[in-house]
Amino acid sequence: MFSADTARHLPGYDVSQYPHSDPKHEEDVKMLRDEVSFADTLGMEAHFKQGFAVKGWDGAIDQRDAAVFPNQATFHPTKYVIGLLKWLQNQPNFSCYTNTRVMGFHEKGIKVLGLGSKSVKMDTESGNVISAKYALQATNIPLQKLAVIAQEEYLRTYCIAVKIPKGYMEDCLLYDSADPYIYVRLTKCDDEHDYMVVGGGDHAVGQEEPTGRFEHLEKWVRDRFTKAGSVDYKWSGQVMEPVDYMAYIGSNQGQDNIFIMTGDSGNGLTHGVIASKLISDQIEGKPNPWTSLYNPSRKASMVKALPDMLKHDVQVNMQYKRFGQTDIKDIEDLPNGEGGVLNTASAATSGEKMGPVAVYKDDGGKVFTMDAKCPHLKGVVCWNRVEKSWDCPIHGSRFSAK
């Protein structure tokens, strides 16, 4: 189904975040050795290679030594998804409806001790209702108020594509041990160049300053790869990180016929394959040894992660402090192309709404205002000047500038 350039097998290299000159390098290397030892107990192919440096890493910063994981599969995401779609189009019961926004999922019917039956109704934005026996919310975030929503951390992540001479760097999967870590991939550019795709710089949505993330990634590359050329592309994405680091794949909490898939931790392609097997087995009543591991209603791993969950909840609840804060004192002080929350008792400068009010002034100086409270759980949004968006620090919702 897939061509050779869609998928390939590459070595994965995990290196210390610290240079050899840093005393922390040896401590970090011990962690890498432990990781290799643990992988070996699981039957995975892995070894530690002292003094290893990936081909092309010719900069002054020396981070040699690596945990090596051979024969790792990597996929071109667009070609992979197109291949899946072509296969699905040849299936007799497949239909695809684009631009159909679903606003809600509802289970109907009664099922007790295996008796009775249930079905699913899906409300669309246009007012039409879709009926089905089962439904899967493979939507990054399920349409619900809390439950698994409160058991995830929401992160912005950043990526750049840097042009390099073809053959300059080894085609591999490269990571460092930092938190958040930096990763490197290669993809084709033209007959003379490849693109080095470099990602990282993760931070909690709406809780940290987004500026400088792309610049940090570019500096990281240029300090280590001297033939790095122009940065031709840059983009960002959103990562959902469960508190126990395992995705939620299976029947939604308190439901039988509605399934969810969320908490991908940046591993959406992998989880998509896992979910296709897990959920189809559950629908057909087939046992699967991974069902309990990914169960959205799981308890054991959540109990172990309870300290982290409480810490996360405290951090989230602290974000409600923005109800008593203001980003700007007067709309006139807001530069063109920027946004900020105006939070005053009278909001006299706008004359339109009581605070907190989200105020955006476009490049031409036209002012747009809206309620600054997120419709989910009423967190006060923050202005993201890098992506020109309003970001909620509570559960990661994001909104356009106007």
Secondary structure, 3 states (H helix, E strand, C coil): CCCCCCEEEEEEEEECCCCCCCCHHHHHHHHHHHHHHHHHHCCCCCEEECCCCCCCCCCCCCCCCEEEEEEEEEECHHHHHHHHHHHHHCCCCCCCCCCCCEEEEEEEEEEECCEEEEEEEEEECCCCEEEECCEEEEEECCCCCCHHHHHEEEEEEEEEEEEEECCCCCCCEEEECCCCCCEEEEEECCCCEEEEEEEEEEEECCCCCCCCHHHHHHHHHHHHCCCCCCEEEEEEEEEEEECCCCCEEEECCCCCCEEEEECCCCCHHHHHHHHHHHHHHHHHCCCCCCHHHHCCCCCHHHHHCHHHHHHHHHHHHHHHHHHHCCCECCHHHCCCCEEEEECCCCCCCCCCCCCCEEEEECCCCCEEEEECECCCCCCECEEECCCCEEECCCCCCEEECC
